[in-house]
Amino acid sequence: MLGAVAPSTTVWFSSSTHSTRIFVLRRHSNSKFPLSHAPCFSLFSATPLHFSLCNNTRKQPLFFAEAASSSAVNAEYVEEPATNVKFQSSSSFPGCSDSLILFGTGYREKVFAIIGVKVYAAGLYLNQSITSELNAWKGQSKDAIQGNPSLFKTIFQSSLEKSLQIILVRDVDGKTFWDALSDAISPRITESTTADETALTTFRNIFLDRPLKKGTFIILTWLSPSRLLVSVSSQGLPSHLDATIESANVISALFDVFLGDNPVSPSLKASVAEGLSKVLK
């Protein structure tokens, strides 16, 4: 059972190649290449795609998973090491009844020639009571958990709330973001219904004609296996809902995009598996 984290406690959530730790907030500077808005660019494809880079010498600040008005100087954070994005170790999201605990972080990377370019960082937040529903996997290793689809299916089907927090580390056009997300969701729906099409239209309208600047937060909250809340903000953690999606097929497909057998961010799933293995000892 994962309880509250005391300010002096250090908790490790690590992927196979990086170690992630909770620490006191510090600000650094970071310079990145922006993405072009080429039509072929896909954020959610599981295979590398090519896109162009342009020079940008202006230094950019790191992004923090906190509300802009929050007084979080002494709060504890988890850093996603590949992007240096910092996530709060626990957080409340619009529409959630409880504060959720961060179980793992990861990033999405696209490849230009031989250069890997980070697109966004992501963190999965779960209700800490989820561990009571995962007793069948107690004592299993990170690798065993990561390769067990039944465990992630149990998490998805749980009535407990769960949220995925995405923070962009590149400017992305809203239509580009949606097209990539739609391309990842659609193949995972075997027989689309009218309700699915309505849900996808609602989802699409959140992003169309909306520039998504570096540092934009996108919160996807599964209230149940058939109800998803979506919030977007360029000013830190969102304080309101942008839409409610009600389609079991669409919502299940979205969960599979990130935590299924072929996730778009393997580092996120690996980190979540590591976090679960720590609390299921």
C-alpha positions in Angstrom: 0.0 0.0 0.0 1.5 3.3 -1.0 0.8 6.0 1.6 1.6 9.7 1.7 5.2 10.7 1.1 6.9 12.6 3.9 9.1 15.6 2.9 12.2 13.8 4.0 11.5 10.5 2.2 13.2 9.6 -1.1 11.2 7.2 -3.3 12.7 5.7 -6.5 10.7 5.0 -9.6 13.1 3.9 -12.2 12.8 2.7 -15.8 15.3 0.2 -17.3 17.7 3.0 -18.3 17.0 5.9 -16.1 16.6 6.5 -12.4 13.9 8.9 -11.2 13.7 10.3 -7.8 11.5 12.6 -5.7 13.3 15.8 -4.8 12.8 19.4 -3.8 11.9 21.7 -6.7 14.7 23.5 -8.5 14.6 25.5 -11.7 17.1 25.0 -14.6 17.2 26.1 -18.1 16.8 23.9 -21.1 17.1 24.4 -24.8 15.3 22.2 -27.3 14.6 22.0 -31.0 11.0 22.8 -32.0 9.1 20.5 -34.2 7.9 21.4 -37.7 4.2 21.0 -38.2 4.7 18.6 -41.1 1.5 16.6 -42.0 3.4 13.4 -41.7 4.4 13.9 -38.1 2.9 11.5 -35.6 3.1 11.9 -31.9 1.6 8.5 -31.0 2.9 6.1 -33.6 4.8 3.3 -32.0 7.4 3.4 -34.8 10.0 6.1 -35.5 9.0 8.7 -38.1 11.0 11.5 -39.7 10.4 15.2 -39.4 12.5 18.4 -39.8 14.2 20.4 -37.2 14.9 24.1 -37.1 17.4 26.1 -35.1 16.4 27.7 -31.9 19.1 29.4 -29.7 16.7 30.8 -27.2 16.9 29.0 -23.9 13.6 27.6 -22.6 12.7 26.9 -19.0 11.8 23.5 -17.7 8.1 22.8 -17.2 6.7 21.8 -13.8 3.6 19.7 -13.2 2.0 22.3 -11.0 -0.6 25.1 -11.2 1.0 28.4 -12.0 -0.4 30.0 -8.9 0.6 27.1 -6.6 3.1 27.8 -3.8 5.1 24.6 -4.3 8.6 25.7 -3.3 8.8 23.0 -0.7 6.7 20.4 -2.5 8.2 17.1 -3.7 8.5 16.3 -7.3 9.5 13.4 -9.5 11.7 14.2 -12.5 11.3 12.4 -15.8 15.1 12.1 -16.6 15.0 12.2 -20.3 13.1 15.5 -20.6 13.8 17.0 -17.1 10.1 17.6 -16.7 9.1 17.5 -13.0 5.8 15.9 -11.9 4.2 16.3 -8.5 4.4 13.1 -6.5 0.7 13.4 -5.8 -1.9 15.7 -7.4 -5.6 16.4 -7.7 -7.1 16.8 -11.2 -10.4 18.4 -12.4 -13.3 16.0 -11.8 -11.4 13.7 -9.5 -12.8 13.0 -6.0 -9.4 12.0 -4.5 -5.8 13.0 -4.8 -3.9 10.6 -7.0 -0.3 9.2 -6.6 2.3 9.2 -9.3 3.4 5.7 -10.1 5.7 6.3 -13.1 6.9 8.7 -15.7 8.1 8.4 -19.3 8.6 10.3 -22.5 7.7 10.1 -26.2 10.6 10.4 -28.6 10.7 10.7 -32.4 13.8 10.1 -34.5 15.2 12.5 -37.0 18.0 10.7 -38.9 19.9 9.2 -35.9 18.9 12.0 -33.5 16.2 11.3 -30.9 14.0 14.3 -30.2 11.7 14.4 -27.2 8.0 15.4 -27.9 6.4 15.1 -24.5 6.7 13.8 -21.0 4.0 11.8 -19.3 3.2 10.6 -15.8 0.6 8.1 -14.7 -1.3 8.8 -11.5 -3.3 6.1 -9.7 -5.5 6.0 -6.6 -3.3 4.5 -3.9 -6.0 2.0 -3.1 -5.4 0.3 -6.5 -2.8 -1.9 -4.8 -5.6 -3.8 -2.9 -6.9 -4.9 -6.3 -3.5 -6.2 -7.4 -2.8 -8.8 -4.7 -2.5 -11.5 -7.4 0.7 -9.9 -8.6 2.4 -9.4 -5.2 6.1 -10.1 -5.2 6.5 -10.0 -8.9 9.4 -8.3 -10.6 9.2 -5.2 -12.7 9.7 -7.3 -15.9 7.0 -9.7 -14.9 4.5 -6.9 -14.2 5.4 -5.0 -17.4 4.8 -8.1 -19.5 1.5 -9.0 -17.9 -1.5 -7.6 -19.8 -3.9 -8.9 -17.2 -2.5 -6.5 -14.5 -2.9 -3.5 -16.7 -6.4 -4.6 -17.7 -7.3 -4.9 -14.0 -6.1 -1.3 -13.5 -8.1 -0.1 -16.4 -11.3 -1.9 -15.4 -11.0 -0.7 -11.8 -13.6 1.8 -10.7 -10.8 3.8 -9.0 -9.8 7.0 -10.8 -6.6 7.2 -12.8 -5.0 10.1 -14.7 -2.4 10.5 -17.4 -0.6 13.8 -17.4 1.1 14.8 -20.6 3.4 17.9 -20.7 4.6 19.0 -24.2 8.3 19.8 -24.6 7.8 21.0 -28.1 5.3 23.3 -29.9 2.7 21.2 -31.6 -0.3 22.2 -33.7 -3.6 21.0 -32.2 -4.7 19.3 -35.4 -1.4 17.5 -35.6 -1.8 16.3 -32.1 -5.3 15.1 -32.7 -4.5 13.4 -36.0 -1.7 11.5 -34.3 -3.9 10.5 -31.4 -6.7 9.4 -33.7 -4.3 7.4 -35.8 -3.3 5.5 -32.6 -6.8 5.0 -31.3 -8.7 4.0 -34.4 -6.8 0.7 -35.2 -7.5 -0.4 -31.6 -11.3 -0.2 -32.2 -12.5 -3.3 -34.1 -16.1 -2.3 -34.7 -16.8 1.4 -34.4 -20.3 2.4 -33.2 -22.2 5.6 -33.5 -21.4 6.3 -29.9 -17.7 5.8 -30.7 -17.9 8.3 -33.6 -19.6 10.8 -31.4 -16.9 10.4 -28.7 -14.1 10.8 -31.3 -15.8 14.0 -32.6 -16.0 15.4 -29.1 -12.4 14.5 -28.5 -11.2 16.0 -31.8 -13.0 19.3 -31.2 -10.8 19.9 -28.1 -7.7 20.2 -30.2 -8.7 21.6 -33.6 -7.7 25.2 -34.1 -5.8 25.1 -30.8 -2.1 25.7 -30.7 -0.4 23.5 -28.2 2.7 25.4 -27.0 5.7 23.9 -25.3 4.7 23.5 -21.7 1.0 22.7 -22.4 -0.6 20.3 -20.0 -3.1 17.6 -21.2 -4.8 15.6 -18.5 -6.7 12.4 -19.4 -8.6 11.1 -16.4 -10.4 7.7 -16.5 -13.3 8.0 -14.1 -14.5 4.6 -15.1 -14.0 2.2 -18.0 -16.6 4.1 -20.0 -16.0 7.7 -18.9 -13.0 9.9 -19.6 -12.4 13.5 -18.6 -10.1 15.7 -20.7 -8.5 19.0 -19.6 -6.0 21.2 -21.4 -4.1 24.2 -20.2 -1.1 26.2 -21.2 -0.9 27.8 -17.7 0.1 24.9 -15.5 -2.3 22.2 -14.2 -5.8 22.7 -15.6 -8.5 23.9 -13.2 -11.5 23.0 -15.4 -12.7 20.3 -17.8 -12.7 20.7 -21.5 -14.8 17.7 -22.3 -16.2 14.4 -21.1 -15.8 11.4 -23.4 -18.3 8.6 -23.0 -17.4 5.5 -25.1 -16.1 2.3 -23.7 -14.3 1.4 -27.0 -12.6 4.8 -27.4 -11.6 5.0 -23.7 -10.2 1.4 -23.7 -8.3 2.1 -26.9 -6.8 5.2 -25.4 -5.6 3.3 -22.3 -4.1 0.7 -24.6 -2.2 3.4 -26.6 -0.1 4.1 -23.5 -0.2 0.9 -21.4 -1.0 -1.9 -23.8 1.3 -4.5 -25.4 2.7 -1.9 -27.9 2.8 1.4 -26.0 3.8 4.6 -27.7 6.0 5.3 -24.6 7.8 2.2 -23.5 9.6 4.2 -20.9 6.3 5.2 -19.2 5.1 1.6 -19.0 8.4 0.4 -17.7 8.5 3.1 -15.1 4.9 2.3 -14.0 5.8 -1.4 -13.8 8.8 -0.5 -11.6 6.6 1.6 -9.3 4.0 -1.1 -9.0 6.7 -3.7 -8.2 7.9 -1.5 -5.3 4.5 -1.3 -3.6 3.5 -4.9 -4.4 6.4 -6.4 -2.5 
